Amino acid sequence: MTKDHGAQIKDDKTYEELRKQGESKEKAARIANAKANKDMNPSKKGGESGSYEDWSKDDLYHRAQEIGIEGRSDMTKDELIKALRNH
């Protein structure tokens, strides 16, 4: 029989299963509550960003800048793509 974990846990069965699998109380609660919320789809994977080939050179440059790729200002679009994929 599923134990009642209180009002803060919206899906007690899922919570218990996750705890048995070794998940922390916090993570189990987040997942159980998300599954109980009909507006959320926790089992769905996140969206996908387009491939780097679809990005502009300017966008590739800014992404390279964000992650600190050296020599980015002298790179072509293809070189930026390669550097981002290898980072």
Gaussian input, Z-matrix of N, CA and C with variables (Angstrom, degrees):
# hf/3-21g

backbone

0 1
 N
 C     1     B1
 C     2     B2     1     A1
 N     3     B3     2     A2     1     D1
 C     4     B4     3     A3     2     D2
 C     5     B5     4     A4     3     D3
 N     6     B6     5     A5     4     D4
 C     7     B7     6     A6     5     D5
 C     8     B8     7     A7     6     D6
 N     9     B9     8     A8     7     D7
 C    10    B10     9     A9     8     D8
 C    11    B11    10    A10     9     D9
 N    12    B12    11    A11    10    D10
 C    13    B13    12    A12    11    D11
 C    14    B14    13    A13    12    D12
 N    15    B15    14    A14    13    D13
 C    16    B16    15    A15    14    D14
 C    17    B17    16    A16    15    D15
 N    18    B18    17    A17    16    D16
 C    19    B19    18    A18    17    D17
 C    20    B20    19    A19    18    D18
 N    21    B21    20    A20    19    D19
 C    22    B22    21    A21    20    D20
 C    23    B23    22    A22    21    D21
 N    24    B24    23    A23    22    D22
 C    25    B25    24    A24    23    D23
 C    26    B26    25    A25    24    D24
 N    27    B27    26    A26    25    D25
 C    28    B28    27    A27    26    D26
 C    29    B29    28    A28    27    D27
 N    30    B30    29    A29    28    D28
 C    31    B31    30    A30    29    D29
 C    32    B32    31    A31    30    D30
 N    33    B33    32    A32    31    D31
 C    34    B34    33    A33    32    D32
 C    35    B35    34    A34    33    D33
 N    36    B36    35    A35    34    D34
 C    37    B37    36    A36    35    D35
 C    38    B38    37    A37    36    D36
 N    39    B39    38    A38    37    D37
 C    40    B40    39    A39    38    D38
 C    41    B41    40    A40    39    D39
 N    42    B42    41    A41    40    D40
 C    43    B43    42    A42    41    D41
 C    44    B44    43    A43    42    D42
 N    45    B45    44    A44    43    D43
 C    46    B46    45    A45    44    D44
 C    47    B47    46    A46    45    D45
 N    48    B48    47    A47    46    D46
 C    49    B49    48    A48    47    D47
 C    50    B50    49    A49    48    D48
 N    51    B51    50    A50    49    D49
 C    52    B52    51    A51    50    D50
 C    53    B53    52    A52    51    D51
 N    54    B54    53    A53    52    D52
 C    55    B55    54    A54    53    D53
 C    56    B56    55    A55    54    D54
 N    57    B57    56    A56    55    D55
 C    58    B58    57    A57    56    D56
 C    59    B59    58    A58    57    D57
 N    60    B60    59    A59    58    D58
 C    61    B61    60    A60    59    D59
 C    62    B62    61    A61    60    D60
 N    63    B63    62    A62    61    D61
 C    64    B64    63    A63    62    D62
 C    65    B65    64    A64    63    D63
 N    66    B66    65    A65    64    D64
 C    67    B67    66    A66    65    D65
 C    68    B68    67    A67    66    D66
 N    69    B69    68    A68    67    D67
 C    70    B70    69    A69    68    D68
 C    71    B71    70    A70    69    D69
 N    72    B72    71    A71    70    D70
 C    73    B73    72    A72    71    D71
 C    74    B74    73    A73    72    D72
 N    75    B75    74    A74    73    D73
 C    76    B76    75    A75    74    D74
 C    77    B77    76    A76    75    D75
 N    78    B78    77    A77    76    D76
 C    79    B79    78    A78    77    D77
 C    80    B80    79    A79    78    D78
 N    81    B81    80    A80    79    D79
 C    82    B82    81    A81    80    D80
 C    83    B83    82    A82    81    D81
 N    84    B84    83    A83    82    D82
 C    85    B85    84    A84    83    D83
 C    86    B86    85    A85    84    D84
 N    87    B87    86    A86    85    D85
 C    88    B88    87    A87    86    D86
 C    89    B89    88    A88    87    D87
 N    90    B90    89    A89    88    D88
 C    91    B91    90    A90    89    D89
 C    92    B92    91    A91    90    D90
 N    93    B93    92    A92    91    D91
 C    94    B94    93    A93    92    D92
 C    95    B95    94    A94    93    D93
 N    96    B96    95    A95    94    D94
 C    97    B97    96    A96    95    D95
 C    98    B98    97    A97    96    D96
 N    99    B99    98    A98    97    D97
 C   100   B100    99    A99    98    D98
 C   101   B101   100   A100    99    D99
 N   102   B102   101   A101   100   D100
 C   103   B103   102   A102   101   D101
 C   104   B104   103   A103   102   D102
 N   105   B105   104   A104   103   D103
 C   106   B106   105   A105   104   D104
 C   107   B107   106   A106   105   D105
 N   108   B108   107   A107   106   D106
 C   109   B109   108   A108   107   D107
 C   110   B110   109   A109   108   D108
 N   111   B111   110   A110   109   D109
 C   112   B112   111   A111   110   D110
 C   113   B113   112   A112   111   D111
 N   114   B114   113   A113   112   D112
 C   115   B115   114   A114   113   D113
 C   116   B116   115   A115   114   D114
 N   117   B117   116   A116   115   D115
 C   118   B118   117   A117   116   D116
 C   119   B119   118   A118   117   D117
 N   120   B120   119   A119   118   D118
 C   121   B121   120   A120   119   D119
 C   122   B122   121   A121   120   D120
 N   123   B123   122   A122   121   D121
 C   124   B124   123   A123   122   D122
 C   125   B125   124   A124   123   D123
 N   126   B126   125   A125   124   D124
 C   127   B127   126   A126   125   D125
 C   128   B128   127   A127   126   D126
 N   129   B129   128   A128   127   D127
 C   130   B130   129   A129   128   D128
 C   131   B131   130   A130   129   D129
 N   132   B132   131   A131   130   D130
 C   133   B133   132   A132   131   D131
 C   134   B134   133   A133   132   D132
 N   135   B135   134   A134   133   D133
 C   136   B136   135   A135   134   D134
 C   137   B137   136   A136   135   D135
 N   138   B138   137   A137   136   D136
 C   139   B139   138   A138   137   D137
 C   140   B140   139   A139   138   D138
 N   141   B141   140   A140   139   D139
 C   142   B142   141   A141   140   D140
 C   143   B143   142   A142   141   D141
 N   144   B144   143   A143   142   D142
 C   145   B145   144   A144   143   D143
 C   146   B146   145   A145   144   D144
 N   147   B147   146   A146   145   D145
 C   148   B148   147   A147   146   D146
 C   149   B149   148   A148   147   D147
 N   150   B150   149   A149   148   D148
 C   151   B151   150   A150   149   D149
 C   152   B152   151   A151   150   D150
 N   153   B153   152   A152   151   D151
 C   154   B154   153   A153   152   D152
 C   155   B155   154   A154   153   D153
 N   156   B156   155   A155   154   D154
 C   157   B157   156   A156   155   D155
 C   158   B158   157   A157   156   D156
 N   159   B159   158   A158   157   D157
 C   160   B160   159   A159   158   D158
 C   161   B161   160   A160   159   D159
 N   162   B162   161   A161   160   D160
 C   163   B163   162   A162   161   D161
 C   164   B164   163   A163   162   D162
 N   165   B165   164   A164   163   D163
 C   166   B166   165   A165   164   D164
 C   167   B167   166   A166   165   D165
 N   168   B168   167   A167   166   D166
 C   169   B169   168   A168   167   D167
 C   170   B170   169   A169   168   D168
 N   171   B171   170   A170   169   D169
 C   172   B172   171   A171   170   D170
 C   173   B173   172   A172   171   D171
 N   174   B174   173   A173   172   D172
 C   175   B175   174   A174   173   D173
 C   176   B176   175   A175   174   D174
 N   177   B177   176   A176   175   D175
 C   178   B178   177   A177   176   D176
 C   179   B179   178   A178   177   D177
 N   180   B180   179   A179   178   D178
 C   181   B181   180   A180   179   D179
 C   182   B182   181   A181   180   D180
 N   183   B183   182   A182   181   D181
 C   184   B184   183   A183   182   D182
 C   185   B185   184   A184   183   D183
 N   186   B186   185   A185   184   D184
 C   187   B187   186   A186   185   D185
 C   188   B188   187   A187   186   D186
 N   189   B189   188   A188   187   D187
 C   190   B190   189   A189   188   D188
 C   191   B191   190   A190   189   D189
 N   192   B192   191   A191   190   D190
 C   193   B193   192   A192   191   D191
 C   194   B194   193   A193   192   D192
 N   195   B195   194   A194   193   D193
 C   196   B196   195   A195   194   D194
 C   197   B197   196   A196   195   D195
 N   198   B198   197   A197   196   D196
 C   199   B199   198   A198   197   D197
 C   200   B200   199   A199   198   D198
 N   201   B201   200   A200   199   D199
 C   202   B202   201   A201   200   D200
 C   203   B203   202   A202   201   D201
 N   204   B204   203   A203   202   D202
 C   205   B205   204   A204   203   D203
 C   206   B206   205   A205   204   D204
 N   207   B207   206   A206   205   D205
 C   208   B208   207   A207   206   D206
 C   209   B209   208   A208   207   D207
 N   210   B210   209   A209   208   D208
 C   211   B211   210   A210   209   D209
 C   212   B212   211   A211   210   D210
 N   213   B213   212   A212   211   D211
 C   214   B214   213   A213   212   D212
 C   215   B215   214   A214   213   D213
 N   216   B216   215   A215   214   D214
 C   217   B217   216   A216   215   D215
 C   218   B218   217   A217   216   D216
 N   219   B219   218   A218   217   D217
 C   220   B220   219   A219   218   D218
 C   221   B221   220   A220   219   D219
 N   222   B222   221   A221   220   D220
 C   223   B223   222   A222   221   D221
 C   224   B224   223   A223   222   D222
 N   225   B225   224   A224   223   D223
 C   226   B226   225   A225   224   D224
 C   227   B227   226   A226   225   D225
 N   228   B228   227   A227   226   D226
 C   229   B229   228   A228   227   D227
 C   230   B230   229   A229   228   D228
 N   231   B231   230   A230   229   D229
 C   232   B232   231   A231   230   D230
 C   233   B233   232   A232   231   D231
 N   234   B234   233   A233   232   D232
 C   235   B235   234   A234   233   D233
 C   236   B236   235   A235   234   D234
 N   237   B237   236   A236   235   D235
 C   238   B238   237   A237   236   D236
 C   239   B239   238   A238   237   D237
 N   240   B240   239   A239   238   D238
 C   241   B241   240   A240   239   D239
 C   242   B242   241   A241   240   D240
 N   243   B243   242   A242   241   D241
 C   244   B244   243   A243   242   D242
 C   245   B245   244   A244   243   D243
 N   246   B246   245   A245   244   D244
 C   247   B247   246   A246   245   D245
 C   248   B248   247   A247   246   D246
 N   249   B249   248   A248   247   D247
 C   250   B250   249   A249   248   D248
 C   251   B251   250   A250   249   D249
 N   252   B252   251   A251   250   D250
 C   253   B253   252   A252   251   D251
 C   254   B254   253   A253   252   D252
 N   255   B255   254   A254   253   D253
 C   256   B256   255   A255   254   D254
 C   257   B257   256   A256   255   D255
 N   258   B258   257   A257   256   D256
 C   259   B259   258   A258   257   D257
 C   260   B260   259   A259   258   D258

   B1=1.4457
   B2=1.5286
   B3=1.3057
   B4=1.4582
   B5=1.5205
   B6=1.3021
   B7=1.4652
   B8=1.5248
   B9=1.3128
   B10=1.4632
   B11=1.5221
   B12=1.3256
   B13=1.4586
   B14=1.5275
   B15=1.3058
   B16=1.4536
   B17=1.5227
   B18=1.3097
   B19=1.4674
   B20=1.5201
   B21=1.3391
   B22=1.4615
   B23=1.5337
   B24=1.3419
   B25=1.4629
   B26=1.5237
   B27=1.3311
   B28=1.4624
   B29=1.5289
   B30=1.3328
   B31=1.4653
   B32=1.5249
   B33=1.3263
   B34=1.4697
   B35=1.5300
   B36=1.3249
   B37=1.4627
   B38=1.5315
   B39=1.3217
   B40=1.4655
   B41=1.5265
   B42=1.3201
   B43=1.4591
   B44=1.5240
   B45=1.3225
   B46=1.4641
   B47=1.5314
   B48=1.3227
   B49=1.4656
   B50=1.5234
   B51=1.3127
   B52=1.4639
   B53=1.5172
   B54=1.3269
   B55=1.4705
   B56=1.5307
   B57=1.3443
   B58=1.4697
   B59=1.5281
   B60=1.3345
   B61=1.4613
   B62=1.5260
   B63=1.3203
   B64=1.4565
   B65=1.5112
   B66=1.3078
   B67=1.4685
   B68=1.5263
   B69=1.3348
   B70=1.4673
   B71=1.5251
   B72=1.3200
   B73=1.4629
   B74=1.5203
   B75=1.3331
   B76=1.4636
   B77=1.5237
   B78=1.3319
   B79=1.4678
   B80=1.5293
   B81=1.3265
   B82=1.4577
   B83=1.5284
   B84=1.3237
   B85=1.4659
   B86=1.5232
   B87=1.3311
   B88=1.4773
   B89=1.5189
   B90=1.3345
   B91=1.4587
   B92=1.5245
   B93=1.3283
   B94=1.4658
   B95=1.5244
   B96=1.3123
   B97=1.4670
   B98=1.5260
   B99=1.3177
   B100=1.4581
   B101=1.5261
   B102=1.3355
   B103=1.4679
   B104=1.5223
   B105=1.3089
   B106=1.4559
   B107=1.5232
   B108=1.3344
   B109=1.4593
   B110=1.5235
   B111=1.3226
   B112=1.4659
   B113=1.5324
   B114=1.3206
   B115=1.4645
   B116=1.5317
   B117=1.3265
   B118=1.4652
   B119=1.5222
   B120=1.3241
   B121=1.4518
   B122=1.5178
   B123=1.3276
   B124=1.4659
   B125=1.5185
   B126=1.3222
   B127=1.4588
   B128=1.5255
   B129=1.3216
   B130=1.4615
   B131=1.5129
   B132=1.3150
   B133=1.4593
   B134=1.5240
   B135=1.3264
   B136=1.4587
   B137=1.5126
   B138=1.3033
   B139=1.4504
   B140=1.5123
   B141=1.2910
   B142=1.4554
   B143=1.5208
   B144=1.3039
   B145=1.4532
   B146=1.5216
   B147=1.3014
   B148=1.4513
   B149=1.5246
   B150=1.3140
   B151=1.4600
   B152=1.5297
   B153=1.3245
   B154=1.4604
   B155=1.5278
   B156=1.3347
   B157=1.4653
   B158=1.5266
   B159=1.3309
   B160=1.4652
   B161=1.5269
   B162=1.3373
   B163=1.4626
   B164=1.5247
   B165=1.3312
   B166=1.4619
   B167=1.5297
   B168=1.3169
   B169=1.4693
   B170=1.5285
   B171=1.3199
   B172=1.4592
   B173=1.5297
   B174=1.3370
   B175=1.4615
   B176=1.5267
   B177=1.3257
   B178=1.4655
   B179=1.5268
   B180=1.3227
   B181=1.4662
   B182=1.5296
   B183=1.3305
   B184=1.4615
   B185=1.5265
   B186=1.3310
   B187=1.4661
   B188=1.5366
   B189=1.3296
   B190=1.4683
   B191=1.5283
   B192=1.3091
   B193=1.4622
   B194=1.5316
   B195=1.3376
   B196=1.4673
   B197=1.5237
   B198=1.3318
   B199=1.4641
   B200=1.5225
   B201=1.3366
   B202=1.4573
   B203=1.5177
   B204=1.3195
   B205=1.4646
   B206=1.5271
   B207=1.3280
   B208=1.4682
   B209=1.5326
   B210=1.3284
   B211=1.4630
   B212=1.5150
   B213=1.3066
   B214=1.4643
   B215=1.5208
   B216=1.3129
   B217=1.4721
   B218=1.5253
   B219=1.3263
   B220=1.4651
   B221=1.5239
   B222=1.3338
   B223=1.4619
   B224=1.5255
   B225=1.3256
   B226=1.4612
   B227=1.5275
   B228=1.3169
   B229=1.4548
   B230=1.5310
   B231=1.3287
   B232=1.4677
   B233=1.5259
   B234=1.3157
   B235=1.4646
   B236=1.5288
   B237=1.3373
   B238=1.4623
   B239=1.5279
   B240=1.3268
   B241=1.4642
   B242=1.5250
   B243=1.3225
   B244=1.4580
   B245=1.5353
   B246=1.3192
   B247=1.4687
   B248=1.5276
   B249=1.3121
   B250=1.4615
   B251=1.5246
   B252=1.2999
   B253=1.4646
   B254=1.5276
   B255=1.3117
   B256=1.4541
   B257=1.5070
   B258=1.3136
   B259=1.4772
   B260=1.4890
   A1=109.44
   A2=116.45
   A3=121.67
   A4=110.75
   A5=115.30
   A6=121.90
   A7=109.61
   A8=116.79
   A9=121.98
   A10=107.71
   A11=116.79
   A12=121.66
   A13=112.83
   A14=116.42
   A15=120.82
   A16=112.15
   A17=114.16
   A18=120.77
   A19=113.27
   A20=117.71
   A21=119.92
   A22=112.16
   A23=118.38
   A24=122.31
   A25=107.77
   A26=116.67
   A27=121.26
   A28=113.36
   A29=118.06
   A30=122.01
   A31=107.99
   A32=115.70
   A33=121.44
   A34=112.62
   A35=117.79
   A36=121.10
   A37=110.62
   A38=117.20
   A39=120.97
   A40=110.31
   A41=116.58
   A42=121.71
   A43=110.54
   A44=116.92
   A45=120.83
   A46=111.73
   A47=116.97
   A48=120.38
   A49=111.00
   A50=116.64
   A51=120.87
   A52=111.79
   A53=116.86
   A54=120.52
   A55=110.30
   A56=116.94
   A57=120.96
   A58=110.98
   A59=116.51
   A60=121.70
   A61=111.48
   A62=116.64
   A63=120.34
   A64=115.75
   A65=117.64
   A66=120.23
   A67=109.62
   A68=115.37
   A69=119.87
   A70=109.22
   A71=115.77
   A72=120.23
   A73=110.91
   A74=115.34
   A75=120.16
   A76=111.52
   A77=116.17
   A78=119.76
   A79=110.19
   A80=117.00
   A81=120.86
   A82=110.63
   A83=116.69
   A84=120.92
   A85=110.96
   A86=116.95
   A87=119.74
   A88=111.15
   A89=116.66
   A90=120.30
   A91=110.81
   A92=116.86
   A93=120.53
   A94=111.11
   A95=116.93
   A96=120.34
   A97=111.29
   A98=117.23
   A99=120.11
   A100=110.28
   A101=117.12
   A102=120.23
   A103=111.35
   A104=117.54
   A105=121.51
   A106=111.99
   A107=117.28
   A108=122.17
   A109=108.79
   A110=118.18
   A111=121.52
   A112=113.18
   A113=117.39
   A114=120.41
   A115=112.57
   A116=117.05
   A117=120.76
   A118=109.02
   A119=116.53
   A120=121.88
   A121=109.17
   A122=118.58
   A123=120.53
   A124=114.55
   A125=118.49
   A126=118.83
   A127=112.01
   A128=117.03
   A129=120.17
   A130=110.48
   A131=115.52
   A132=119.41
   A133=108.50
   A134=114.45
   A135=119.82
   A136=112.08
   A137=116.12
   A138=120.72
   A139=111.64
   A140=115.24
   A141=119.56
   A142=109.17
   A143=115.52
   A144=118.53
   A145=106.86
   A146=116.75
   A147=120.11
   A148=111.50
   A149=116.58
   A150=118.82
   A151=108.68
   A152=115.44
   A153=119.79
   A154=111.98
   A155=117.18
   A156=119.26
   A157=111.73
   A158=117.07
   A159=121.19
   A160=112.73
   A161=117.15
   A162=121.18
   A163=109.70
   A164=115.79
   A165=119.61
   A166=108.82
   A167=116.33
   A168=119.84
   A169=109.75
   A170=116.30
   A171=120.98
   A172=111.24
   A173=117.25
   A174=121.02
   A175=111.12
   A176=116.63
   A177=120.74
   A178=110.16
   A179=115.92
   A180=120.93
   A181=110.51
   A182=116.79
   A183=120.29
   A184=111.60
   A185=117.04
   A186=119.61
   A187=110.29
   A188=116.12
   A189=120.73
   A190=110.27
   A191=116.03
   A192=121.20
   A193=110.51
   A194=116.56
   A195=121.04
   A196=111.93
   A197=116.23
   A198=118.32
   A199=112.91
   A200=116.59
   A201=121.21
   A202=116.14
   A203=117.65
   A204=120.43
   A205=108.87
   A206=114.94
   A207=121.37
   A208=110.62
   A209=116.44
   A210=122.50
   A211=114.57
   A212=117.40
   A213=121.27
   A214=113.42
   A215=117.76
   A216=119.63
   A217=112.42
   A218=117.58
   A219=120.62
   A220=112.75
   A221=117.99
   A222=121.16
   A223=112.36
   A224=114.39
   A225=120.87
   A226=107.67
   A227=116.24
   A228=120.38
   A229=110.33
   A230=117.13
   A231=120.93
   A232=111.82
   A233=117.02
   A234=120.53
   A235=111.32
   A236=116.46
   A237=120.02
   A238=110.55
   A239=116.12
   A240=120.78
   A241=110.05
   A242=116.65
   A243=120.98
   A244=110.59
   A245=116.69
   A246=120.89
   A247=110.61
   A248=117.52
   A249=120.34
   A250=111.39
   A251=117.05
   A252=120.19
   A253=111.49
   A254=117.73
   A255=120.80
   A256=113.63
   A257=116.33
   A258=119.20
   A259=111.74
   D1=138.26
   D2=-179.14
   D3=-76.55
   D4=131.52
   D5=179.30
   D6=-78.42
   D7=145.36
   D8=175.18
   D9=-83.71
   D10=116.94
   D11=-177.24
   D12=-94.99
   D13=11.52
   D14=177.33
   D15=97.45
   D16=174.14
   D17=-175.87
   D18=-65.82
   D19=-23.34
   D20=-177.12
   D21=-73.18
   D22=-20.43
   D23=178.34
   D24=-103.40
   D25=117.84
   D26=-174.67
   D27=-87.72
   D28=-21.21
   D29=-179.97
   D30=-134.87
   D31=89.58
   D32=-174.42
   D33=-61.54
   D34=-39.99
   D35=-177.69
   D36=-62.78
   D37=-48.19
   D38=178.94
   D39=-62.27
   D40=-41.54
   D41=178.61
   D42=-57.74
   D43=-48.20
   D44=-179.22
   D45=-63.58
   D46=-41.92
   D47=179.13
   D48=-61.41
   D49=-42.62
   D50=179.73
   D51=-66.51
   D52=-38.95
   D53=178.15
   D54=-64.82
   D55=-38.33
   D56=178.06
   D57=-64.78
   D58=-29.23
   D59=179.14
   D60=-81.17
   D61=-4.37
   D62=176.07
   D63=99.81
   D64=6.60
   D65=178.42
   D66=-71.24
   D67=150.89
   D68=178.02
   D69=-67.93
   D70=162.57
   D71=178.61
   D72=-59.49
   D73=-41.39
   D74=-177.78
   D75=-65.17
   D76=-47.10
   D77=-178.29
   D78=-66.12
   D79=-43.32
   D80=179.15
   D81=-60.09
   D82=-40.77
   D83=179.36
   D84=-65.76
   D85=-43.55
   D86=179.62
   D87=-60.64
   D88=-46.14
   D89=-177.77
   D90=-67.93
   D91=-45.44
   D92=-179.85
   D93=-60.57
   D94=-42.29
   D95=-179.68
   D96=-69.73
   D97=-35.64
   D98=178.10
   D99=-67.27
   D100=-41.26
   D101=178.34
   D102=-64.52
   D103=-32.95
   D104=-179.31
   D105=-75.07
   D106=-18.66
   D107=-178.99
   D108=-88.17
   D109=114.37
   D110=-175.91
   D111=-64.60
   D112=-18.87
   D113=-179.70
   D114=-84.95
   D115=-8.93
   D116=-179.35
   D117=-109.26
   D118=151.21
   D119=178.03
   D120=-129.58
   D121=74.89
   D122=-173.97
   D123=-65.12
   D124=-18.08
   D125=-179.82
   D126=-86.60
   D127=-11.99
   D128=177.45
   D129=-77.03
   D130=144.43
   D131=175.96
   D132=-78.11
   D133=158.90
   D134=179.02
   D135=-67.88
   D136=169.95
   D137=178.68
   D138=-68.35
   D139=165.03
   D140=179.30
   D141=-109.82
   D142=138.42
   D143=173.64
   D144=-84.47
   D145=156.16
   D146=179.37
   D147=-64.23
   D148=162.14
   D149=179.39
   D150=-69.08
   D151=157.29
   D152=-178.11
   D153=-58.49
   D154=-28.59
   D155=179.17
   D156=-61.95
   D157=-25.50
   D158=179.53
   D159=-83.40
   D160=-12.60
   D161=-179.67
   D162=-79.62
   D163=152.80
   D164=173.04
   D165=-76.29
   D166=159.83
   D167=178.35
   D168=-60.97
   D169=-37.63
   D170=178.99
   D171=-61.36
   D172=-43.86
   D173=178.37
   D174=-65.28
   D175=-40.41
   D176=177.50
   D177=-62.06
   D178=-42.95
   D179=179.12
   D180=-59.68
   D181=-46.27
   D182=-178.41
   D183=-65.40
   D184=-36.75
   D185=176.54
   D186=-66.17
   D187=-41.75
   D188=177.60
   D189=-62.24
   D190=-37.16
   D191=178.17
   D192=-66.02
   D193=-41.97
   D194=179.63
   D195=-58.55
   D196=-38.88
   D197=-175.67
   D198=-99.72
   D199=4.16
   D200=170.52
   D201=78.59
   D202=38.30
   D203=177.58
   D204=-77.95
   D205=123.33
   D206=-179.03
   D207=-73.66
   D208=146.19
   D209=175.45
   D210=75.26
   D211=13.23
   D212=-175.20
   D213=-63.38
   D214=-29.58
   D215=-176.51
   D216=-68.68
   D217=-22.38
   D218=179.42
   D219=-97.36
   D220=0.86
   D221=-174.55
   D222=-86.37
   D223=147.71
   D224=171.43
   D225=-79.46
   D226=172.97
   D227=178.05
   D228=-58.62
   D229=-45.85
   D230=179.93
   D231=-62.59
   D232=-37.89
   D233=178.38
   D234=-68.53
   D235=-37.48
   D236=176.83
   D237=-63.52
   D238=-43.61
   D239=178.44
   D240=-59.24
   D241=-47.14
   D242=-179.34
   D243=-62.12
   D244=-43.49
   D245=-179.24
   D246=-64.70
   D247=-41.05
   D248=179.37
   D249=-66.51
   D250=-39.41
   D251=179.94
   D252=-70.05
   D253=-29.65
   D254=-178.64
   D255=-89.97
   D256=-4.86
   D257=-178.99
   D258=-78.51

